[in-house]
Amino acid sequence: MQRGKNELALSIDEIVKATAGQLLSSGEGTYFTNACTDSRMAGPGSIFFALKGEQTDGHLFVPAAAGQGAALCVVEHVTPDIQKTIESGDGCILKVQDTLKALQDLARFYRDKFPEIRMVGITGSSGKTTTKELTASILSKLGSTVCSKGNLNSEIGLPLSMFSIRSCHKFGVFEMGINHKGEMDALVGVLHPQVGVVTNIGTAHIGILGSQDNIAIEKGKIFSANPSLEAGFVNEKDDYADYLEHQVGEGRQYFTYGCSMATGFELKGTAGSEFTLGEERIHFPLMGKYNFLNAMAAAAVGRYFGATDAQIKEALEGASTMFGRGELYEAGGIQVLCDCYNANLEAVMAVVDFAAEAASSVKRVVFVLGSLLEQGAESDSIHAKIGRKLSYSDAAGIFLFGNEMKAAYDALIDAGKSPFWSPEYEALEKAVIDFVRPGDLVVVKGSRGMAMERVVEKLKSRGK
């Protein structure tokens, strides 16, 4: 068995105990560096969890993970190929009843080895990732801070993120995303954050959760199902603020955040915004009022932990966009706003408002919007609301893509507008490329499954 530096504060005996597993081969001399569920990410010291997915079964990739140096492979059953791996001595195999539960149990056990770390959990229908990054940036001014990478926020992603914690960390900031009932219970059970933040209660995953009330109930569990909670933070203007305050409960601190925290707020279009926080005048580079609210959430949490307004200013002014989240490109005289990592009704409404705010600084505004997925029985109603919202805009062009966007198209037609709609991507792309011209601001947004970045890449290549 290969030896090396044990970066995770875990022994093989602790792993066996935490997962209630059965070791099928010797674990003597093993060391652990990380955890993964993708065999392509496995390497020396990895703990590979063989999860069963909708498309494939991780058990098929156990030999590959072991061959790449994984120190431990966690399985539910032993296939002939896994048996060969055991016999060859290429990897250590741990058999458990349920690999997902084992991942969560081990993540919980590992997190509990660092009782001094101050944990912040962030949930909401939109803005989670940006708020997480901004909060982590502020808290890093106070001490070493760890946060989840990208949007690793699910019942799989959050537990994997736990293994990035090290003894040097003073703060942890982790995103908590849900798309089905009971998932928040599992996430709280792994992270049990002392501070919980709800960015908003919107309609993301409403097709699965059934209603906005149900979404509020599930997300509210970051407070109500969390015995470790000390303080809860909620957007002061959220329709569910009163309900969420009740979920925080007595004996815990409840805070709201939002526009009331700052004065002199000015939107600067694609250049972001400016505002005064305390005695500090801050130029915040992320675009739109919705990102300003994300910044206020981060600032509120930072103040809770003792960050000065000067430290908050430094962190916010150094903020940068992430893939698909408010990225701005210049292409042949055209400005392209790529906000297509994901989408829900509230996020689309916010980006339409932003475009209206930015309209004075550009010649024309053009919307290119893809369908919102996972809307269930509410899909037509939600897309019609988008159409009605767009009907009040001064956009020079509105291009809609996807079957679900037909409802938005119909609403625009009823309002006397002349949008473009197609369920075929090629038709959309041609129409957009033929229409746009230098001086335009092209806003591209849609659910991740619509792959709207294809339009962005085409526009960028057009400018070369």
N, C-alpha and C positions, 0 to 999 in steps of 0.2 A: 504494500500500500504506500502511495506517495506521501511524503511528509512535507510540511511547509508551515507557514505562519497561520495560526488560527485567529483570523480577524474577527469572527463572531464569538461573542462570549457564551459559547455553547460547547458542551461535551457530548459525545455520542450517548452516554448514559442519560443525560438530561433530555436529549431528543427522544429517546425511547420512552422515557417516563412521561414527557409532555404529550406525546401522541398516542400513548397506550399501544404502541406498536410491538411487533415481533421482529427481531433482527435475524435475517436469514443467512447472513454471512458475517465474517469478522469485521468489526469496526475499529479494531486496535490500530492506533497510530493515525487515525483520520484527523483532518483539520477542515475547517469550514470558513468560507469566504463570503458566500452570498446564497440566495435562494432564487429559484426560477421555475417557471412552468413551461418554458419554451426550450426544447433541447438544443436549439441553435445558440442559445445564450449560455449554455452550460460550459463550464471550464474547470480547471483544477480547483478543488475545494467547494464546488457548487452542491447545493442540496436541490435535487430535481424532483418536483412533485408531478406525478403522472395523473393529470386530471382528464376526466371524460368530458369532451365538448360536443357541441351540436354537429360539427363537421368531422371531427376525428377523435382518436383516443390516445392520450399521452402514453399509455402503456406500449404502444407501437414504437415509441422513440426512446425507450429506456436503454437499449443497447447503444444507440448513438450517443446519448448523454453520458453514459459510462465511458464510452470510447473517447470522449472529449475531455475526460478527467473528472467528471462529477464524483464527489466523494461519497455521496449517498443518494440513492434513488428511492423515493417513497411510492409504494404501489398498493393496490387493493387486491390484486391477484397475480399469480405467476404464470406467464405464458411460456411456451417452449423456448422462445428466444431469451426471455429473462432468465430462465433456468440455465441456459448456456452462459449467460453473463455471470451468474453466480458461480458456476463451475470453473469458469476461466479465471476468476479472481480479479476481473477488470473493474468491478465496482461493488460497493456495499449496498445491500438491498434491505429496506425496512418495509414490512407488510403491515398495513393498517386497515381498519374497517371502511373508512371514508377519507380519500386523499384531500378533498377540500376542507373538511373539518380538521384534519391533521394539520394542514397549512395554517388554518386560523388558530388552532390550539397552540401550535408552536410559536406563532407570531405573538400571541397573547403572553405566553411564557417568557419570550425574549424581551418584549416591552416591559414586563414587570421586573426585569433584572436592572432596570434603570429608574428607580422610584423618584429620583431627584429631578428628572427632566420635567419641564413645564410644557404640557401638551395643549395645542390648539387644534380643534377640529372644525373644518369649514364645509358647510353644505349649502344647498340652494339650487334653484332651477337654472340659474345662469350666473356667471361671474365668479364661480368657485376657484378656477385655476388662477385667474388674474389676482383675485384677493389673496389667495395662498401665497403667490410669489411676492406680492407687495408686503404682506405681513411678515414673511420670512426675511425680506430685505431689511425691514425696520428692526426686527428683533435681533438680527445679526449685528446691529450696532451695540447691543447689550451683552452679547455672548455668542458662543458657537451655536449655530442653528442648523438643524436638519429639516428638510422638507421632502415630500413625495415628488418624484420626478414626473414631469408631464401631467397626465391625468390618470395616474395609477390610483384610482379612488374607489374601486368596486370591492365586492366581497372577496375577489382574488387580488386585485391590485393593491388595496390598502395593506393586507397582511404581508405581501411581498415588500412593501415599502418599509415595514417595521425593521427589516434586517439591515437597513442603512444607518440605524442608530448606533452610536459609539459612546464610550464613557466620557468623552470630552464635550458632548453636547449639553447645553444648558436649556435650549428650547427645541421643540419639535412642532412643525406646522404641517398638517396633513389634510388633504381633500377627502371628502366623504360623499360619494355619489351613489344614488340608489335608482333602480328602475323596477323594483318589485317589492311587494309587501314582505316585511320581516327583515329586509336587508340591512336597514339601519340598526336593528337590534344586534346583528352580527358585527357590524362595524364598530359600534359603541363598545361591544364586548371585547374587541381586540384593542382599540385605542384608549378607551375611557379617558377622554380629554378633560382637563380641568376647566378649559375655556371652550365654549361652543359658539359658532357664528352661523347664522342663517342669512344668506345674502338676499333671498327673496323666495316667495312661493309663487311659482308660475305654472306652466302647463307641460313642461318637459315630461315625457313618458306617460302622459295622461291616458293614452290608449291602453297601457298596461295597468296603471293604478286606478283608473276608472273615473276619477273626478279630482278637481282642485282641492276639495276638502280632504280627500284621501291622501293627496300629496302633502298637505299641511300636517296631517296626523303622522305620517311616516317620517317626514323631516323633523318634526317637533320632538321625535324620540332622541335626537341628539342631546336634548335637555332632560326629558321626562324619564328616559330609560338609562340614565347615566348617573350612577351613585357618586362618581368622582367629580361631578360638575361643581365648580365654584362660581362661575359667571357666564351669563349668556348675552350675546350681542345680536340685535335685530334691527333691520332698516326701519327707521322711524315712520316712514310712509307706507310700509307694507300693509296690505289689506288684512293680513293675519297677525299683525303685531300684538294685538290684545290676546289672541289665542296663544301665541308663542310665549308671551309673558307668563300666562297661566302655567304653561308647560315647564318653564324654568322653576317655578314653585317658590315657596317660602324658604327662608334660610340661605338663599343664594342671591348673588348680585345680578341685577338685570340692567342692561344698558341699551340705549338706542343710539344709532349713528345716522348721519345724513347731512343734508345741506345746512342744517342749523349749526353745524360745527364750524363752518367757515364763513368768511365775509368777503365781499368784493369778488365774487365768482364771475369769471369771464371765459366764455368759450372762444377758442382761437382756431376753430375749424380743424384742418388736418394737423395743425401745430399743437393740439392738445387744449389745455386750459390753464388759467391762472386763478389763484385764490389766496386768501390770507388765513393762516392757521395760527392762532395766538398772535405772536409778534412777527411771524415769518411769512414773507410773501413767497409763494411757491409756484414755479412753472412746472406743470405736470405734463409730460410729453404724450401720454396715451390719450387718444381721441374720444370725445363724446362725454355727455353727462353720465352715462352708465359707467364709464371707467372712473369718473370722478367719485361716484358712489362707492365703487370698489376701493378706491383710495381712502375714503372716509372710514370704511370698515376696518381697513388695515391700521389707520391712524388711531382709531378708538382702542383697538387691541394693544397697539404699541404703548399708548398712554397708560393703559391698565397695568402694564408691566414696568412702567417707569421711564419710557423713552421720552426725551425732550422733543419739543417741536423742531428744534434745530436738527436733531437726529432724523426725525420724520421727514423733514425737508430734504436732507441729503439722500435718503433712500428713495423718496418719490421722484425726485428730479433725475435720478439715475435709472429709472424704470425703462424697460425695453419691451417691445412686443414679442409674442411667441407665435409659432407657426399657426397660420390660419386665424389668428385672433387680432384683428385690427392692424394687420401688416399693410403698409402703404408702399406701393411701387410706382416708379416713374418709367413710362414706356412710350417713347416716341411722342412726347408732349401730352400723353394721357396719364392721369393719376388713377391707379387701380387700388381700391381698398379691398383687401382680401380678408373677409371675416367669415370664413366658410368651414371652420373646424367643426362647428355644430350649430344648431339653430332651434329655437322654440318661439312661440308667439311673442313673448315679451322681448326677446332679443331682437327679433325682426322689427318690432315697433320702435325699439330704441335706435336701431341703425337708420331707420327712416327719419326719425327726428334729428339724428346727427347730420344726415345729408341735407336736411332743410337748413340746419345751422351753418353748414359749410358752403351752401349754395352761392353766397355772395362773393366768395373768393375764387370761384371757378366759372367757366362759360356755361357748362351744362352739367346736370346730374343725370346719370343713367343707372337704373337698377337692373341687376341680373340676379334673379332669385330662384333657387331650387326648392323643391317640396320639403315640407316638414314631415318627417317620418314618425312612426309610433304615436300617432294621434288618435287611433281607434275610431270610435263612433263620433268623436268630436271633430274629425278631420275636415269635413266640408265646412263646418261652422268656423273653425279656426282659420282656414285658408280664405274664406269669404271676408273675415275681419281684416285680413292682410290686404285684400283687394280694396276694401272700403278705406282703409288707412292710406293706401297709395293713391286713391282717387283724389285726395286733398293735397297731394304733393305737386310741386311744379316741375317734376322730372320731365326731361326731354324725351326719354325713352324708358319703357318698362318691359323687360324681357323675362318671361316666366317659363320654368322648365319642370316637367314631371306631371304625372297623372293627377296628383293631388292639387296642383296649382291651377287646375281647370276651374275650381270654385272661385279662386281669386280673379282669374280672367273674366269669368261671368259677372262678378261684382263690378269690375272695372267697366265692362261693356255697358252694364245697366246704368253706370254713372256717366256715360257718354265719353269715356276714354277710348284710346286705340292702342291697347297693349299687344305684345307678341306673346304667343304661347305655343309650346310644342312639347309632346312627351318624348321626342327624339333629340338626343344631345347634338347630333351633327347639324340638325336644322337650327337649333339654338345658336350654336357656335357661329355658323355662317351669318345669321341675322345680326348678331352682336358685332362681329368683325366688320360687316358692311356698314354698320350704323355709326360706330364711334369715330371721333375725330379729335385732333389736338385741342387741348383746353378742357376736355371732359373729365369729370370725376365719375369713375365707374365703380359702383358698389356691388360686390359679389358676396352672396350669402346663401346658405342652404344647409340642410342636414348633412352629416358626414357621409352618409351612404349615397348622396347625390354626386359626390366627387367634383364639387364646383371649382376646385383648384385647377381643373382642366381649362376653364375659361381664362383664369388668371395667367396660366403659363402661355396660352395662345396669344393673349394681349401683350405679354412681356416679349415674346419672340417677334411679334409684329413690329415692335419698336426698335429691333436690332438692325 
